[in-house]
Amino acid sequence: MGQLNWFKGGLLLGASFLLAVAFAKPIGVSTQFVIADGIVWNLFSDAVVQKNSDSKSGYTSPNAYLNKSGGKYAKNVANPINYSFIFVIAMIAGAFLSSRLSGPRPTLLDRSAPEVWRQRFGENPTLRYVTVFFAGILALFGARLAGGCTSGHMMSGMMQTSLSGYLFAAGAFAAAIPAAVLVYKKK
């Protein structure tokens, strides 16, 4: 299979977001990381999620975040097979399939760190892996602090013409572009 060009990819992404909103709900995935944490936590402690017929969802949790929205997240921890969690699993599976079925294969060196990274920081992959790991933690913390991730705030929000979606996108690019210039210099 050949590599998909950016325009066709953008149209497919827009169509998938439109279908998700039309038939299920807006796309957002960062909450599912919290749900996954709750699922693991629930394996080791029976106190994380309890059935409660008085709550809106039928579940409660002593954890304030899981107990939000009438125990909605606690219910998702107790019953993880739902649209949002399966969507995240499908994203991972889709990314894997895409890596196997499309485009030219990256070299072994490019798999450990892209050329622009190697030119700036050298060929040792450990620095790259540690940096990416902590950047991921920072991004996930920011997403939870903001009450949602880039797919929820920017992509779904802008598609629904939400002012907060446009403001989030402007803020994301206002921070990302100078950060990239600072990290990678002129490359």
C-alpha positions in Angstrom: 0.0 0.0 0.0 1.2 3.5 -0.7 1.4 6.3 1.7 -1.8 8.4 2.2 -1.4 12.0 1.4 -2.2 14.6 4.0 -5.3 15.9 2.3 -7.0 12.5 2.0 -5.9 11.7 5.5 -7.5 15.0 6.8 -10.7 14.2 5.0 -10.8 10.7 6.5 -10.1 12.1 9.9 -12.8 14.7 9.6 -15.3 12.1 8.3 -14.5 9.8 11.3 -15.0 12.6 13.7 -18.3 13.5 12.0 -19.5 9.9 12.1 -18.5 9.6 15.8 -20.5 12.8 16.7 -23.5 11.7 14.6 -23.8 8.2 15.9 -22.1 8.0 19.3 -20.5 11.0 21.0 -17.6 13.4 20.4 -14.1 11.8 20.4 -11.9 12.3 23.4 -9.6 9.8 24.9 -7.6 11.1 27.8 -10.3 10.1 30.3 -9.8 6.5 29.3 -6.3 6.5 30.8 -7.9 7.4 34.1 -10.4 4.6 33.6 -7.5 2.2 32.8 -5.8 3.2 36.1 -9.0 2.7 37.9 -9.4 -0.8 36.4 -5.9 -1.8 37.6 -6.5 -0.2 41.0 -9.8 -2.0 41.3 -8.0 -5.4 40.8 -6.1 -4.7 44.0 -8.8 -3.0 46.1 -12.5 -3.8 46.5 -13.0 -0.3 47.9 -12.3 1.6 44.6 -15.8 1.1 43.1 -19.0 0.1 44.8 -22.5 -0.5 43.5 -24.9 2.2 44.8 -28.5 2.3 43.7 -28.8 5.9 45.0 -26.2 7.3 42.5 -27.1 8.4 39.0 -24.9 5.7 37.4 -25.5 3.0 40.0 -21.9 3.2 41.1 -19.8 5.3 43.5 -16.2 5.6 44.5 -14.3 7.2 47.4 -12.0 8.7 44.7 -13.4 12.1 43.8 -12.5 11.9 40.2 -14.0 8.5 39.6 -17.1 9.7 41.5 -17.7 12.7 39.1 -20.9 13.0 37.2 -22.9 10.7 39.5 -20.3 8.0 39.5 -20.1 7.8 35.7 -16.3 7.0 35.7 -16.7 4.5 38.6 -19.3 2.7 36.4 -16.8 2.7 33.5 -14.2 1.2 35.8 -16.6 -1.5 36.9 -17.8 -2.1 33.3 -15.0 -1.1 31.0 -16.4 -2.6 27.8 -18.0 0.6 26.5 -17.7 2.8 23.4 -14.9 5.0 24.7 -12.6 2.3 26.0 -13.0 0.2 22.8 -12.3 3.3 20.8 -8.9 3.7 22.5 -8.1 0.0 22.0 -9.1 0.4 18.3 -6.8 3.4 18.0 -3.9 1.3 19.2 -4.8 -1.6 16.9 -5.3 0.8 14.0 -2.0 2.5 14.5 -0.3 -0.9 14.6 -2.0 -2.0 11.4 -1.1 1.2 9.7 2.5 0.8 10.7 2.5 -2.7 9.1 0.5 -2.0 6.0 1.5 1.5 4.7 4.4 3.6 3.6 8.1 3.1 3.6 9.6 1.4 6.6 11.8 3.6 8.8 15.3 2.6 9.3 16.4 1.1 12.5 18.1 4.4 13.5 14.9 6.4 12.7 12.8 4.0 14.8 14.9 4.9 17.9 15.0 8.7 17.1 14.1 10.7 14.0 16.9 12.4 12.1 16.1 15.9 13.4 16.4 14.6 17.0 19.7 12.9 16.3 21.1 16.0 14.7 20.3 18.0 17.7 20.9 15.6 20.6 22.9 12.7 19.2 22.2 9.0 18.4 21.8 7.7 22.0 18.1 6.5 22.1 18.0 6.5 25.9 17.7 10.4 26.1 14.9 10.2 23.5 13.0 7.5 25.3 13.3 9.3 28.7 12.3 12.6 27.2 9.3 11.2 25.4 8.2 9.3 28.5 8.2 12.5 30.7 6.7 14.6 27.9 3.8 12.0 27.7 3.3 12.3 31.5 3.3 16.1 31.2 0.8 16.1 28.3 -1.5 13.7 30.1 -1.3 15.7 33.3 -2.2 18.8 31.3 -5.0 17.1 29.6 -6.5 16.0 32.9 -5.9 19.5 34.3 -7.7 21.0 31.3 -10.6 18.5 31.6 -9.8 16.9 28.3 -7.2 16.1 25.6 -6.4 17.6 22.3 -8.8 15.3 20.5 -11.6 16.3 22.8 -10.9 20.0 23.1 -9.3 20.9 19.8 -10.5 18.4 17.2 -14.0 17.6 18.5 -14.5 21.1 20.0 -13.6 22.9 16.8 -15.8 20.6 14.7 -18.7 21.5 16.9 -17.7 25.2 16.6 -17.0 25.5 20.3 -15.2 28.7 21.2 -13.2 26.8 23.8 -12.0 24.5 21.1 -10.7 27.3 19.0 -9.1 29.0 22.1 -7.5 25.7 23.0 -6.1 25.2 19.5 -4.7 28.7 19.4 -3.1 28.1 22.8 -1.7 24.7 21.8 0.0 26.1 18.7 1.1 29.3 20.5 3.0 27.0 22.9 4.1 24.2 20.5 5.7 26.2 17.8 8.0 28.2 20.0 8.8 25.0 21.9 9.7 23.2 18.7 11.9 26.1 17.5 13.6 26.2 20.9 14.3 22.4 21.0 15.2 21.9 17.4 16.7 25.2 16.6 16.6 25.9 12.8 15.9 22.3 11.8 
